[in-house]
């Protein structure tokens, strides 16, 4: 986060702290992978998914959600 003292600083701060396109895409892939594995009724869900050979757990999913929320909030601000 960042403490700002003037509204004109918002755009610069958002540009600096906004997730990159690659980070956003990866976060979406994490959530898609998690949803696919956790909702598969054919297998018992163990709380772990694998994406590109990397183990994905709930903490990764929560981080991905927060990243996407931040990206959406910044995009909403920038479009208004």
C-alpha distances in whole Angstrom, upper triangle without the diagonal:
4,7,10,13,15,15,16,13,12,14,13,9,10,12,10,8,11,13,16,19,20,17,18,22,21,19,22,25,23,24,27,28,27,29,32,33,32,34,37,40,42,40,39,35,34,30,30,30,30,29,30,31,28,28,26,25,23,20,20,21,18,15,17,17,13,13,15,14,11,13,16,13,13,16,17,16,17,20,21
4,6,10,12,12,14,10,10,12,11,7,10,12,10,9,12,15,18,21,22,20,21,24,24,23,25,28,27,27,30,32,31,32,35,36,35,38,40,43,46,44,43,39,38,34,34,33,34,32,33,35,31,31,29,29,27,24,23,24,21,19,20,20,16,16,18,17,13,15,18,15,14,17,18,16,17,20,21
4,7,9,11,13,10,10,13,12,9,12,15,13,12,15,18,21,24,26,24,24,28,28,26,28,31,30,30,33,35,34,35,39,39,38,40,43,46,49,47,45,42,41,37,37,37,37,36,37,38,35,35,32,32,30,27,27,27,24,22,24,23,19,19,21,19,16,18,20,17,16,19,20,17,18,22,21
4,6,7,9,7,7,11,10,8,11,14,13,13,16,19,22,25,27,25,25,28,29,27,30,33,32,32,35,37,36,37,40,41,40,42,45,48,51,49,48,44,43,40,39,39,39,38,39,40,37,37,35,34,32,29,29,29,27,24,25,25,21,21,22,20,17,19,20,17,15,18,19,15,16,20,19
4,7,9,8,9,13,13,11,14,17,16,17,19,23,25,28,30,28,28,32,33,31,33,36,36,35,38,40,40,41,44,45,44,46,49,52,54,53,51,48,47,43,43,43,43,41,42,44,41,41,39,38,36,33,33,33,30,28,29,28,25,24,26,24,20,22,23,20,18,21,21,17,18,22,20
4,5,6,8,11,11,11,13,16,16,17,19,22,25,27,30,28,28,32,33,31,33,36,36,36,38,41,40,41,44,45,44,46,49,52,54,53,52,48,48,44,44,43,44,42,43,45,42,42,40,39,37,34,34,34,31,29,30,29,25,25,26,24,20,21,22,19,17,20,19,16,16,19,18
4,5,6,8,10,10,11,14,15,16,17,21,23,25,28,26,26,29,31,29,31,34,34,33,36,38,38,38,42,43,42,44,47,50,52,51,50,47,47,43,43,42,42,40,41,43,41,41,38,38,36,33,33,32,30,28,28,27,24,23,23,21,18,19,19,16,14,16,16,12,13,16,14
4,6,7,8,10,11,12,14,15,16,20,22,24,27,26,26,29,31,29,31,34,34,34,36,39,39,39,42,44,44,45,48,51,53,52,51,48,48,44,43,42,43,40,41,43,41,41,39,39,37,35,34,33,31,29,29,28,25,24,24,22,19,19,20,17,15,16,17,13,12,15,14
4,6,6,6,9,10,11,12,14,18,19,22,25,23,23,27,28,27,29,32,32,32,34,37,37,37,40,42,41,43,46,49,51,50,49,45,45,41,41,40,40,37,38,40,38,38,36,36,34,32,31,31,29,26,26,26,23,21,22,21,17,18,19,16,13,16,16,13,13,16,16
4,6,5,6,8,10,10,11,15,17,20,22,21,20,24,26,24,26,29,29,29,31,34,33,34,37,39,38,39,42,45,48,47,46,42,42,38,38,37,37,35,36,38,35,36,33,33,32,29,28,28,26,23,23,22,19,18,19,17,14,14,15,12,10,12,13,9,9,13,13
4,5,5,6,9,10,10,14,15,17,20,19,19,22,24,23,24,27,28,28,30,33,33,33,36,38,38,39,42,45,47,46,46,42,42,39,38,36,36,34,34,37,35,35,33,33,32,30,28,28,26,23,23,22,20,18,18,17,14,13,14,12,9,11,12,9,7,11,12
4,5,5,6,9,10,13,15,17,20,19,19,22,24,23,25,28,28,29,31,33,33,34,37,38,39,40,43,46,48,47,46,43,42,39,38,36,36,33,34,36,34,35,33,33,32,29,28,28,26,23,23,23,21,18,19,19,15,14,16,15,11,13,15,12,11,14,15
4,5,5,6,8,12,14,17,19,18,18,21,22,21,23,26,26,26,29,31,31,32,35,36,36,38,40,44,46,45,44,40,40,36,35,34,34,31,32,34,32,32,30,30,29,26,25,25,23,20,21,21,18,16,17,16,12,13,15,13,10,13,15,12,11,15,16
4,5,5,5,9,11,14,17,15,15,18,20,18,20,23,23,24,26,28,28,29,32,33,33,35,37,41,43,42,41,38,37,34,33,32,32,29,30,32,30,30,28,28,27,25,23,23,21,18,18,18,15,13,14,13,10,9,11,10,6,9,11,9,8,12,13
4,6,5,9,10,12,15,14,14,17,19,18,20,23,23,24,26,28,29,30,32,34,34,36,38,41,43,42,42,38,38,35,33,32,31,28,29,31,29,30,28,29,28,26,24,24,23,20,19,19,17,14,15,15,12,10,13,12,9,10,13,11,10,13,15
4,6,8,10,13,15,14,15,18,19,18,21,23,23,24,27,28,29,30,32,34,34,36,38,42,43,42,41,38,37,34,32,31,30,28,28,30,28,29,27,28,27,24,22,23,22,19,18,19,17,14,16,16,12,12,15,14,11,13,16,14,13,17,19
4,6,9,12,14,12,13,16,17,16,18,21,21,21,24,26,26,27,30,31,31,33,35,39,40,39,38,35,34,30,29,28,28,26,26,28,26,26,24,25,24,21,19,20,18,15,15,16,13,10,12,13,9,9,12,12,9,12,14,13,13,16,18
4,6,9,11,10,10,13,14,13,15,18,18,19,21,23,23,25,27,29,29,30,33,36,38,37,37,33,33,29,28,27,26,24,24,27,24,25,23,24,23,20,18,18,17,14,13,14,12,9,10,11,7,6,9,10,7,9,12,12,11,14,16
4,7,8,6,6,10,11,10,12,15,15,16,18,20,20,22,24,25,26,28,30,33,35,34,34,30,30,26,25,23,23,20,21,23,21,22,20,21,20,18,15,16,15,12,11,12,11,7,8,10,8,6,10,11,9,11,14,14,14,16,19
4,5,5,6,9,10,11,12,14,15,17,18,20,21,23,24,26,27,29,30,34,35,34,34,31,31,28,26,24,23,19,20,22,20,22,20,22,22,20,17,18,18,15,13,15,14,10,11,13,11,9,12,14,12,12,16,16,15,17,20
4,5,5,6,9,10,11,12,14,16,16,18,20,21,22,24,26,27,29,32,34,33,33,30,30,27,25,23,22,18,18,21,20,22,20,22,22,21,18,18,18,16,13,15,15,11,11,14,13,10,12,15,13,12,16,17,16,17,20
4,5,5,6,9,10,11,12,14,15,16,18,20,21,22,24,26,27,31,32,31,31,28,28,25,23,20,19,15,15,18,17,19,18,20,21,19,16,16,18,15,12,15,15,12,12,15,14,12,15,17,16,15,19,20,19,21,24
4,5,5,6,9,10,10,12,14,15,16,18,20,21,22,24,26,29,31,29,30,26,26,23,21,19,18,14,15,18,16,17,15,17,18,16,13,13,14,11,9,12,12,8,9,12,12,10,13,15,14,15,18,19,19,20,23
4,5,5,6,9,10,11,12,14,15,17,18,20,21,22,24,28,30,29,29,25,26,23,21,19,18,15,16,19,17,18,16,18,17,16,13,13,13,11,8,10,11,7,6,10,10,8,10,13,12,12,15,17,17,18,21
4,5,5,6,9,10,10,12,14,15,16,18,20,21,23,26,27,27,27,24,25,22,20,17,16,13,14,17,16,17,15,18,18,18,14,13,15,13,10,12,13,11,9,13,14,11,13,16,16,15,18,20,19,20,23
4,5,5,6,9,10,10,12,14,15,16,18,20,21,25,26,25,25,22,22,19,17,14,13,10,11,14,12,14,12,14,15,15,11,11,13,11,8,11,13,10,10,14,14,13,15,18,18,17,20,22,22,23,26
4,5,5,6,9,10,11,12,14,15,16,18,20,24,25,24,24,20,21,18,16,14,14,11,13,15,13,14,11,13,13,12,9,8,10,8,5,7,9,7,7,11,12,11,12,15,16,16,18,20,21,22,24
4,5,5,6,8,10,11,12,14,15,16,18,22,23,23,23,20,21,18,17,14,14,12,14,16,15,15,13,14,14,15,11,10,12,11,7,8,11,10,8,11,13,12,12,16,17,16,18,21,21,21,24
4,5,5,6,8,10,10,12,14,15,16,20,21,21,21,18,19,17,15,12,11,8,10,13,12,13,11,13,14,15,11,10,13,12,9,11,14,12,11,15,17,15,16,19,20,19,22,24,24,25,28
4,6,5,6,9,10,11,12,14,16,19,20,19,19,16,16,13,11,9,9,7,10,12,10,10,7,10,10,11,8,6,10,10,7,9,12,11,11,14,16,15,17,20,21,21,23,25,25,26,29
4,5,5,6,9,10,10,12,14,17,19,18,18,15,16,13,12,10,11,10,13,15,14,13,10,11,10,11,9,6,9,10,7,8,11,11,10,13,15,15,15,18,20,20,21,24,25,25,27
4,5,5,6,9,10,11,12,16,17,17,18,15,17,14,13,10,11,10,13,15,14,14,11,13,13,15,12,10,13,14,11,11,15,14,13,15,18,17,17,21,22,21,23,26,26,26,29
4,5,5,6,8,10,11,15,16,15,15,13,14,12,10,7,8,7,10,12,11,11,9,11,12,14,11,10,13,14,12,13,16,16,15,18,20,20,20,23,25,24,26,29,29,29,32
4,5,5,6,8,10,13,15,14,13,10,11,9,8,6,8,9,13,14,12,10,8,8,9,11,10,7,11,13,11,11,15,16,15,17,20,20,20,23,25,25,26,29,30,30,32
4,6,5,6,8,12,14,13,13,11,13,11,11,9,12,12,15,17,16,14,11,12,11,14,13,10,13,15,13,12,16,17,15,17,20,20,20,23,25,24,25,28,30,29,32
4,6,6,6,10,11,11,12,10,13,12,11,9,11,11,14,16,15,14,12,13,14,17,15,13,16,18,15,16,19,20,18,21,23,23,23,26,28,27,28,31,32,32,34
4,6,5,9,10,9,9,7,9,9,8,6,9,10,14,14,14,12,10,11,12,15,14,12,16,18,16,17,20,21,20,22,25,25,25,28,30,29,31,33,34,34,37
4,6,8,10,9,8,6,8,7,9,8,11,13,17,17,16,14,11,11,11,14,14,12,14,17,16,16,19,20,20,21,24,25,25,27,29,29,30,33,34,34,36
4,6,9,9,9,8,11,11,12,11,14,16,19,20,19,17,15,14,14,18,17,14,17,20,18,17,21,22,21,22,26,26,25,28,30,30,30,33,35,34,36
4,6,6,8,8,11,12,13,11,14,15,19,19,19,17,16,16,16,20,19,17,20,22,20,20,24,25,24,26,29,28,28,31,33,33,33,37,38,37,39
4,6,7,8,12,14,15,14,17,19,22,22,22,20,19,18,19,22,22,20,22,25,24,23,27,28,27,28,32,32,31,34,36,36,36,39,41,40,42
4,7,9,12,15,15,15,17,19,22,21,22,20,19,20,20,24,24,22,25,27,26,26,29,30,29,31,34,34,34,36,39,38,39,42,43,43,45
4,6,9,12,12,12,14,17,20,19,19,17,17,17,18,21,21,20,23,25,24,24,28,29,28,30,33,33,33,36,38,38,39,42,43,43,45
4,6,9,11,12,15,18,21,20,19,17,16,15,16,20,20,19,21,24,23,24,27,28,28,29,32,33,33,35,37,37,38,41,43,43,45
4,6,7,9,12,15,18,18,17,14,13,11,12,16,16,15,17,20,20,20,23,24,24,26,29,29,29,32,34,34,35,38,39,39,41
4,5,8,11,15,18,16,15,12,11,10,11,14,15,14,17,19,19,20,23,24,25,26,29,30,30,32,34,35,36,38,40,40,42
4,7,10,13,17,16,14,10,9,6,7,11,11,11,13,16,16,17,19,21,21,23,25,26,27,29,31,31,33,35,36,37,39
4,7,10,13,12,10,7,6,5,8,10,10,10,13,15,15,17,19,20,21,23,25,25,26,29,30,31,32,35,36,37,39
4,7,10,10,8,6,5,7,9,12,10,10,14,15,14,16,19,19,19,22,24,24,25,28,29,29,31,33,34,35,37
4,7,6,5,5,6,9,12,14,11,12,16,16,15,17,20,20,20,23,25,24,26,28,29,29,32,34,34,35,38
4,5,5,7,7,10,13,14,11,12,15,15,13,16,19,18,18,21,23,22,23,26,27,27,29,32,32,32,35
4,6,9,10,14,17,17,14,15,18,18,16,19,21,20,20,23,24,23,25,28,28,28,31,33,33,34,37
4,7,9,13,16,17,14,16,19,18,17,21,23,21,22,26,27,26,28,31,31,31,34,36,36,37,40
4,6,10,13,13,11,13,16,15,14,18,20,19,20,23,24,23,26,28,29,29,32,33,34,35,38
4,7,10,11,9,11,14,14,14,17,19,18,20,22,24,24,26,28,29,30,32,34,34,36,38
4,7,8,6,7,11,11,11,13,15,15,17,19,20,21,23,25,26,27,29,31,31,33,35
4,6,5,7,9,10,11,13,15,16,17,19,20,21,23,25,26,27,29,31,32,33,35
4,5,5,6,9,10,10,12,14,15,16,18,20,21,22,24,26,27,29,30,31,33
4,5,5,6,9,10,11,12,14,15,17,18,20,21,23,24,26,27,29,30,32
4,5,5,6,9,10,10,12,14,15,16,18,20,21,22,24,26,27,28,30
4,5,5,6,9,10,11,12,14,15,16,18,20,21,22,24,26,27,29
4,5,5,6,9,10,10,12,14,15,16,18,20,21,23,24,26,27
4,5,5,6,9,10,11,12,14,15,17,18,20,21,23,24,26
4,5,5,6,9,10,11,12,14,15,16,18,20,21,22,24
4,5,5,6,9,10,10,12,14,15,16,18,20,21,23
4,5,5,6,9,10,10,12,14,15,16,18,20,21
4,5,5,6,9,10,11,12,14,15,16,18,20
4,5,5,6,8,10,10,12,14,15,16,18
4,5,5,6,9,10,10,12,14,15,17
4,5,5,6,9,10,11,12,14,16
4,6,5,6,9,10,11,12,14
4,5,5,6,9,10,10,12
4,5,5,6,9,10,11
4,5,5,6,9,10
4,5,5,6,9
4,6,5,6
4,5,5
4,6
4
